[in-house]
Amino acid sequence: MPISNRIWWQPRAWALALLLLSAGAVQAQNAGARAACEKSFKPSTGQPGKDVVWVPTNDPLVIRMLEMAKVGKTDLVYDLGAGDGKIAIAAAKQFGARAIGVEYNPDMAQLAQCLVRADGVADKVKIVQGDIFETDFSSASVVTLYLLPELNLKLRPTILKMKPGTRVVSHSFLMEEWRPDESSVSTDGAAYLWIVPADAAGKWSFKQQRGDDSFDVDLQQTFQKLTGTVGQEEITNAELKGTHIELMFSEGDVHTRLKGEIKGKQIEAEVFRNDKTSTYIGTRQ
Ligand SMILES: C[S@@+](CC[C@H](N)C(=O)[O-])C[C@H]1O[C@@H](n2cnc3c(N)ncnc32)[C@H](O)[C@@H]1O
């Protein structure tokens, strides 16, 4: 018997063939269900919206945005101005997250909800018809935006009050002097990522946990940018990503490198100083 014929008799080859056939059938069923959704309302690119028109983010950029935000199973993604729900659907389907899309246009919101069901992710995705400026999205761990620069700016104060570490990804548009933590620009378009910074500003007294060393750091903060001093010396290489803080300073021959986590009024830090690493607790003065 030729090899190709023999392969067909193997149970694994049959299982694979059945799997491919059923995957094809599911895809066809999905496509059918999606087409049925568009029978009630077929949107057109550029149609007016309350504050901005509908233009869908292209598929590769949707994936890149969600990858930049490192979306995973434990996330709750809010897409503000959800359109046909494609970002919320992808967050659930490709990344296993829960997602909520907020869309003002009732026809669009209904279509998005229908597409959620057609794609079989209704257990993870909800589409809410409403105004993004009147919706409480403070429970989100990830926020996605494809709006306009002025709408991003209008949302900025609310976003900055969210839990430190919340990731925000915007298609195309920036947030003025709050510079993104990461940018990704390609032929698919531009995507920008911000990580909501913790409040780090102020005077911090650091004390070694098992020892009697101590030092004071005075920090100034503009969004995620930190500057500051230790006595007369400037801190260098300062970085703030959500609650994670890193900085360095030198006093004469003593070089100090600090990596810590801001937990409200305290910073728990591993500090490399005097040739050894040990734990310090920083307390806001
Ligand atoms: C540029 S589209 C983006 C759609 C989707 N997020 C995407 O990236 O494919 C913006 C969407 O926001 C909706 N929209 C405009 N103003 C809104 C508002 N105040 N509240 C909720 N949705 C709004 C529009 O109807 C439109 O569907």
The ligand as an SDF file (V2000), in Angstrom:
LIG
                    3D

 27 29  0  0  0  0  0  0  0  0999 V2000
  -13.1610   55.5580   15.4930 C   0  0  0  0  0  0  0  0  0  0  0  0
  -14.4700   54.4850   16.0530 S   0  0  0  0  0  0  0  0  0  0  0  0
  -13.5590   53.2060   16.8690 C   0  0  0  0  0  0  0  0  0  0  0  0
  -14.3070   51.9010   16.9840 C   0  0  0  0  0  0  0  0  0  0  0  0
  -13.5240   50.7680   17.6820 C   0  0  0  0  0  0  0  0  0  0  0  0
  -13.0480   51.1760   18.9970 N   0  0  0  0  0  0  0  0  0  0  0  0
  -12.3470   50.3570   16.8430 C   0  0  0  0  0  0  0  0  0  0  0  0
  -11.2190   50.7610   17.1790 O   0  0  0  0  0  0  0  0  0  0  0  0
  -12.5550   49.6240   15.8610 O   0  0  0  0  0  0  0  0  0  0  0  0
  -15.1640   55.4440   17.3940 C   0  0  0  0  0  0  0  0  0  0  0  0
  -16.5200   54.9220   17.9030 C   0  0  0  0  0  0  0  0  0  0  0  0
  -16.8930   55.7260   19.0460 O   0  0  0  0  0  0  0  0  0  0  0  0
  -18.2980   55.9370   19.0260 C   0  0  0  0  0  0  0  0  0  0  0  0
  -18.5570   57.1220   19.8350 N   0  0  0  0  0  0  0  0  0  0  0  0
  -18.4190   58.4390   19.5160 C   0  0  0  0  0  0  0  0  0  0  0  0
  -18.6780   59.2380   20.5690 N   0  0  0  0  0  0  0  0  0  0  0  0
  -19.0140   58.4240   21.6010 C   0  0  0  0  0  0  0  0  0  0  0  0
  -19.3810   58.6380   22.9690 C   0  0  0  0  0  0  0  0  0  0  0  0
  -19.4490   59.8700   23.4930 N   0  0  0  0  0  0  0  0  0  0  0  0
  -19.6620   57.5650   23.7370 N   0  0  0  0  0  0  0  0  0  0  0  0
  -19.5970   56.3050   23.2240 C   0  0  0  0  0  0  0  0  0  0  0  0
  -19.2550   56.0270   21.9420 N   0  0  0  0  0  0  0  0  0  0  0  0
  -18.9490   57.0740   21.1450 C   0  0  0  0  0  0  0  0  0  0  0  0
  -18.6180   56.0740   17.5620 C   0  0  0  0  0  0  0  0  0  0  0  0
  -19.9750   55.8090   17.3200 O   0  0  0  0  0  0  0  0  0  0  0  0
  -17.6710   55.0350   16.9340 C   0  0  0  0  0  0  0  0  0  0  0  0
  -18.3040   53.7980   16.8250 O   0  0  0  0  0  0  0  0  0  0  0  0
  1  2  1  0
  2  3  1  0
  2 10  1  0
  3  4  1  0
  4  5  1  0
  5  6  1  0
  5  7  1  0
  7  8  2  0
  7  9  1  0
 10 11  1  0
 11 12  1  0
 11 26  1  0
 12 13  1  0
 13 14  1  0
 13 24  1  0
 14 15  1  0
 14 23  1  0
 15 16  2  0
 16 17  1  0
 17 18  1  0
 17 23  2  0
 18 19  1  0
 18 20  2  0
 20 21  1  0
 21 22  2  0
 22 23  1  0
 24 25  1  0
 24 26  1  0
 26 27  1  0
M  CHG  2   2   1   9  -1
M  END
$$$$
